[in-house]
Amino acid sequence: MGKLALAAKVTHVPSMYLSELDGPQKGTRQAAIDGHVEIGKRCRALGVDTIVVFDTHWLVNAGYHINCAPHFKGTYTSNELPHFISNMPFEYDGNPGLGRLLAKTCNDMGVATLAHDATSLAPEYGTLVPMRYMNADRHFKVISVSALCMVHYLDDSARMGWAMRQAVEQHYDGTVAFLASGSLSHRFAQNGMAPEYANKMWSPFLEQLDHHVVGMWQRGEWKTFVQMLPEYAAKGHGEGFMHDTAMLLGALGWDHYQTPAEIVTPFFPSSGTGQINAVFPVTPMPANLAGIGRSNSSSAPFAAGASRL
């Protein structure tokens, strides 16, 4: 039996890469980088062999997808922000066997998912930025999961996370970490104003909303949070519609999860958006999750045919 050893919500802001380089942003994201390094250290201490990243920069329009090629190598320039990430080299090893196992279990549990192990598709920077600081020596294998899901239900993403945990714990011989790679609120500064908002939130309302959500996480108020997640994703401009967060919480027990989050890198603004590194302690899954049926409650993501969030 395998183990899910670590779960975290992490930032991937491209200004982390700029923070390494000479210029006006040099050093400004050191706390975020240090947070990634710390999470990487914890994964090593826990014996993690593979990091699975729910990547809100991988846009998909049909199905859920897993990039589990045996090897990734290249030079990455962001098509979204080429003046932030330009010519960034990367090289990591994948885990095709685990990727296929994750997809099979998701399909067996009613979430249509495709694993891509023979592909030229490279990871997006939602995966590459965290791996740059957590996995510079290629200690971990890497799998990337599509989490910018354009026509998907949040409850399906929660069920996907739940299925992936079952795959790891029931069928995999190894130790895994799950990372939800995405922001809190994600309203960028208006065009032409980005430099002014490099280290500020675009909206005072969104800043207060994000702080309130972080407080809920620290108090372990997951039942309330998952009930408000669809509106938070919409009204808070959640990155990738917050499918990465739904996947992560699905893997932890959704509204049955009760453990407070640990803030590794405190909330910070970046280009108008809200960012954080937070570890969500992994606890045993409640035994009754598989039996949850159709319901109007937020437990519904775990039931086949459940009402949609």
C-alpha positions in Angstrom: 0.0 0.0 0.0 1.2 3.5 -0.8 0.9 6.7 1.1 -0.2 10.3 0.5 2.4 11.9 2.8 2.0 15.7 2.1 -0.7 18.0 0.6 -0.2 21.7 0.0 -1.6 24.7 -1.8 1.3 26.5 -3.4 2.0 29.6 -5.4 3.7 29.6 -8.8 3.9 33.3 -9.5 6.4 34.0 -12.3 7.8 36.9 -10.3 9.6 34.2 -8.3 11.8 33.6 -11.4 12.3 37.4 -11.8 13.2 37.5 -8.1 16.4 35.5 -9.0 17.4 38.0 -11.7 19.0 41.4 -11.5 16.3 44.1 -11.8 13.5 45.8 -9.8 12.0 42.5 -8.6 15.3 40.9 -7.4 14.8 39.3 -4.0 11.1 40.3 -3.7 9.8 36.7 -3.8 12.4 35.1 -1.6 9.8 34.2 1.1 7.8 32.3 -1.5 11.0 30.6 -2.8 11.9 29.7 0.7 8.5 28.2 1.3 8.9 26.0 -1.8 12.3 24.9 -0.5 10.8 24.1 2.9 8.0 22.0 1.3 10.5 20.2 -0.7 12.5 19.4 2.4 9.5 18.0 4.1 8.7 15.8 1.1 12.3 14.4 1.3 11.9 13.8 5.0 8.7 11.9 4.4 10.2 9.7 1.8 8.1 11.1 -1.1 9.1 9.6 -4.5 6.7 11.5 -6.7 5.1 14.9 -6.6 1.7 15.2 -8.4 0.9 18.8 -9.3 -2.6 20.0 -10.0 -1.6 22.7 -12.4 -4.0 25.7 -13.0 -1.9 26.7 -16.1 -2.8 23.6 -18.0 -6.0 24.5 -19.9 -8.3 21.7 -21.1 -11.7 21.8 -22.7 -12.7 18.1 -22.4 -11.9 15.5 -19.9 -9.3 15.4 -17.2 -5.7 14.8 -18.2 -2.5 13.5 -16.6 1.0 14.3 -18.1 3.1 11.3 -17.0 5.8 11.2 -19.6 9.0 9.4 -18.5 11.1 12.5 -18.8 10.7 16.3 -19.2 13.4 18.5 -20.6 13.4 21.8 -22.3 13.6 25.6 -22.2 10.4 27.3 -21.1 9.0 30.7 -22.0 5.6 31.7 -20.8 3.2 32.5 -23.5 1.1 34.5 -21.0 3.9 36.5 -19.5 7.0 36.1 -21.7 8.6 39.1 -20.0 8.4 37.3 -16.7 9.5 33.8 -17.5 11.8 33.7 -20.5 14.2 30.8 -21.5 14.0 29.0 -18.2 15.6 25.6 -18.4 14.0 22.6 -16.9 14.6 18.8 -16.6 12.6 16.4 -14.4 11.8 12.7 -14.5 8.2 11.5 -14.8 6.3 8.5 -13.4 4.4 6.8 -16.3 3.3 3.9 -14.1 1.8 6.0 -11.4 0.1 8.3 -14.0 -1.6 5.3 -15.7 -2.7 4.0 -12.3 -4.1 7.4 -11.3 -6.1 7.6 -14.5 -7.4 4.0 -14.3 -8.6 4.5 -10.7 -10.3 7.8 -11.6 -12.1 6.1 -14.5 -13.1 3.2 -12.4 -14.6 5.7 -9.9 -16.5 7.6 -12.6 -14.2 10.5 -13.4 -13.2 10.3 -17.1 -9.4 10.8 -17.2 -6.7 10.2 -19.7 -3.0 9.5 -18.9 -0.4 10.7 -21.5 2.8 8.8 -21.1 3.9 8.9 -24.8 3.6 12.6 -25.4 5.7 15.6 -26.4 3.6 17.8 -24.2 5.7 19.7 -21.7 4.5 20.9 -18.2 3.2 24.4 -17.8 4.7 26.8 -15.3 2.2 25.9 -12.6 4.3 22.8 -12.4 7.7 24.1 -13.5 8.0 27.0 -11.0 7.4 24.9 -7.9 9.7 22.1 -9.2 12.4 24.7 -9.8 12.7 25.3 -6.1 11.5 22.0 -4.6 13.2 19.6 -7.1 16.3 21.2 -8.6 18.3 18.0 -8.2 15.5 15.8 -9.8 15.1 14.0 -6.5 11.4 13.5 -7.1 9.5 12.2 -10.1 6.9 14.6 -11.4 3.4 14.2 -12.7 1.3 17.2 -13.9 -2.5 17.2 -13.8 -4.8 19.6 -15.8 -6.5 22.0 -13.4 -7.5 24.9 -15.6 -10.7 23.1 -16.4 -13.0 25.1 -18.7 -16.2 23.1 -18.8 -15.9 20.9 -15.7 -17.8 20.7 -12.4 -16.0 21.4 -9.2 -17.5 18.3 -7.6 -16.0 16.2 -10.3 -12.6 17.7 -9.5 -13.1 16.9 -5.9 -14.1 13.3 -6.8 -11.0 13.1 -9.0 -8.8 14.1 -6.0 -10.5 11.5 -3.9 -10.0 8.8 -6.5 -6.3 9.7 -6.9 -5.8 9.2 -3.2 -7.5 5.8 -3.4 -5.1 5.0 -6.3 -2.1 5.9 -4.2 -3.1 4.2 -1.0 -4.7 1.0 -2.4 -2.6 0.3 -5.5 0.7 2.2 -5.5 3.9 1.0 -3.9 5.4 4.3 -2.9 4.9 7.7 -1.3 3.3 10.7 -3.0 2.7 14.4 -2.4 -0.2 16.3 -4.0 0.3 20.1 -4.7 -2.6 22.4 -5.7 -0.7 25.0 -7.7 -2.7 28.2 -8.0 -3.5 31.4 -6.4 -6.3 32.6 -4.1 -8.0 35.5 -5.8 -6.6 36.0 -9.3 -7.7 39.4 -10.6 -4.6 40.8 -12.3 -3.9 44.5 -12.5 -5.4 46.2 -15.4 -3.3 46.4 -18.5 -0.7 49.2 -18.3 -0.8 49.2 -14.5 1.1 46.0 -13.8 4.3 47.7 -12.5 2.3 49.7 -10.0 0.6 46.6 -8.7 3.6 44.3 -8.7 3.3 43.9 -4.9 -0.2 45.0 -4.3 -3.7 43.6 -4.6 -5.9 44.9 -7.3 -9.0 45.1 -5.2 -9.4 45.8 -1.4 -12.5 43.6 -1.5 -10.6 40.6 -2.9 -7.8 41.2 -0.4 -10.2 41.1 2.5 -11.9 38.1 1.0 -8.6 36.2 0.7 -7.6 37.1 4.3 -10.9 35.8 5.5 -10.4 32.5 3.6 -6.9 32.0 4.9 -8.3 32.5 8.5 -10.9 29.8 7.7 -8.2 27.5 6.6 -6.2 28.1 9.7 -9.2 27.4 11.9 -10.0 24.2 9.9 -13.5 25.5 8.8 -13.6 23.2 5.8 -17.3 22.4 5.9 -18.1 26.1 5.4 -15.3 26.7 3.0 -16.3 24.0 0.5 -19.9 25.3 0.6 -18.7 28.7 -0.4 -16.0 27.5 -2.9 -18.1 27.9 -6.1 -18.9 31.5 -5.3 -15.4 32.2 -4.1 -14.0 30.8 -7.3 -16.4 33.0 -9.4 -16.6 36.2 -7.4 -13.0 36.0 -6.2 -11.6 35.3 -9.7 -10.2 32.1 -8.5 -7.3 30.8 -10.7 -8.3 27.9 -12.9 -11.8 28.3 -11.3 -10.1 26.8 -8.2 -10.2 23.2 -9.6 -6.8 22.6 -8.1 -8.2 23.4 -4.6 -11.2 21.2 -5.2 -8.9 18.3 -6.2 -6.7 18.8 -3.1 -9.6 19.0 -0.7 -11.2 16.0 -2.4 -8.1 14.0 -1.6 -8.3 15.1 2.0 -11.9 14.3 2.7 -13.8 17.4 1.4 -16.2 18.7 4.1 -15.2 15.8 6.4 -11.7 17.2 6.6 -11.2 19.1 9.9 -7.5 19.8 10.3 -6.2 23.4 10.3 -3.8 24.4 7.5 -0.2 25.4 8.3 0.9 28.6 6.6 4.4 28.2 5.3 4.6 31.4 3.4 2.2 34.1 4.6 -0.3 35.6 2.2 1.3 38.1 -0.2 0.0 40.1 -3.2 1.6 39.7 -6.6 0.5 41.6 -9.8 -2.9 42.2 -8.2 -3.4 38.6 -7.1 -3.4 36.9 -3.8 -0.8 34.2 -3.1 0.2 31.7 -0.4 2.1 28.5 0.4 0.1 26.4 2.9 0.4 22.8 4.0 -2.8 20.9 4.6 -1.9 18.0 7.0 -2.9 14.6 5.7 -5.2 12.7 8.0 -7.0 9.3 7.5 -9.9 9.4 5.1 -13.3 8.8 6.8 -14.4 5.3 6.2 -18.0 6.3 5.2 -17.0 8.6 2.2 -17.7 5.9 -0.4 -21.2 5.4 0.8 -22.3 9.0 0.5 -25.3 9.2 -1.8 -27.2 11.9 -3.7 -27.4 14.9 -1.3 -27.9 18.6 -1.2 -25.0 18.9 1.2 -21.4 19.6 0.3 -20.6 15.9 0.8 -22.2 15.3 -2.6 -18.9 15.4 -4.6 -18.2 11.9 -3.4 -21.4 10.4 -4.8 -21.8 9.3 -8.3 -24.5 11.3 -9.9 -24.4 13.9 -7.2 -25.9 17.3 -7.5 -23.4 19.8 -9.0 -21.7 22.5 -7.0 
